[in-house]
């Protein structure tokens, strides 16, 4: 909320963010706190709010939990978890 409303940098880690971060091998952590720290170490602070929203939306509409749309994914060429 603080990032979207007031521009306070941060990466909120929900189930979508954690799942996509693990599938993209950006983090292998299992706790939201650790996933957040891993992502913060990989990306510049000015991108954290955008990154959070991008990962949430990607996890909701493309890289879903049960049936990821790997064929329609723009990150397919970079994703180590992609399905043929």
C-alpha positions in Angstrom: 0.0 0.0 0.0 2.7 2.5 1.0 4.5 2.0 -2.3 1.5 2.5 -4.5 0.0 5.4 -2.5 3.1 7.3 -1.3 6.0 5.9 -3.4 7.7 4.3 -0.4 10.0 1.6 -1.8 9.4 -1.9 -0.9 8.4 -5.3 -2.3 5.3 -6.8 -0.7 5.5 -10.6 -1.0 2.3 -12.4 -1.4 1.6 -15.9 -2.8 1.9 -14.6 -6.4 5.2 -12.8 -5.9 6.7 -15.8 -4.0 5.6 -18.3 -6.6 6.8 -16.3 -9.6 10.1 -15.5 -7.9 10.8 -19.2 -7.2 9.8 -20.2 -10.8 12.1 -17.6 -12.3 14.8 -18.7 -9.8 15.1 -15.2 -8.4 14.7 -16.8 -4.9 14.4 -20.2 -3.5 13.3 -19.0 0.0 10.1 -20.2 1.5 9.2 -17.3 3.8 7.9 -13.9 2.5 10.6 -12.0 4.4 13.4 -14.0 2.8 11.9 -13.8 -0.7 11.6 -10.0 -0.3 15.2 -9.7 0.8 16.4 -11.8 -2.2 14.4 -9.7 -4.6 15.6 -6.4 -3.0 19.2 -7.6 -3.4 18.6 -8.3 -7.1 16.8 -5.1 -8.2 17.4 -1.4 -7.7 15.3 0.3 -5.0 13.6 2.6 -7.5 12.1 -0.5 -9.3 10.7 -2.3 -6.2 7.2 -0.9 -6.3 6.9 -1.7 -10.1 8.5 -5.1 -9.6 5.9 -6.0 -6.9 3.0 -5.1 -9.1 4.5 -6.8 -12.2 5.1 -10.0 -10.3 1.6 -10.0 -8.8 -0.1 -9.4 -12.2 2.1 -12.0 -13.9 1.3 -14.5 -11.2 -2.4 -13.9 -11.5 -2.9 -13.9 -15.2 0.0 -15.8 -16.8 2.1 -17.8 -14.4 -0.8 -19.2 -12.4 -0.4 -21.8 -9.7 -2.2 -24.7 -11.2 -2.0 -24.1 -15.0 0.7 -21.6 -16.0 0.4 -20.3 -19.5 4.0 -20.9 -20.5 3.2 -20.8 -24.2 1.8 -17.2 -23.9 4.5 -15.9 -21.5 6.7 -13.1 -22.6 9.4 -14.5 -20.2 9.4 -18.0 -21.7 12.9 -17.7 -23.2 14.3 -16.7 -19.8 12.3 -19.0 -17.5 14.1 -22.1 -16.1 10.7 -23.5 -15.0 8.9 -23.2 -18.3 6.8 -26.1 -19.5 7.0 -27.3 -23.1 
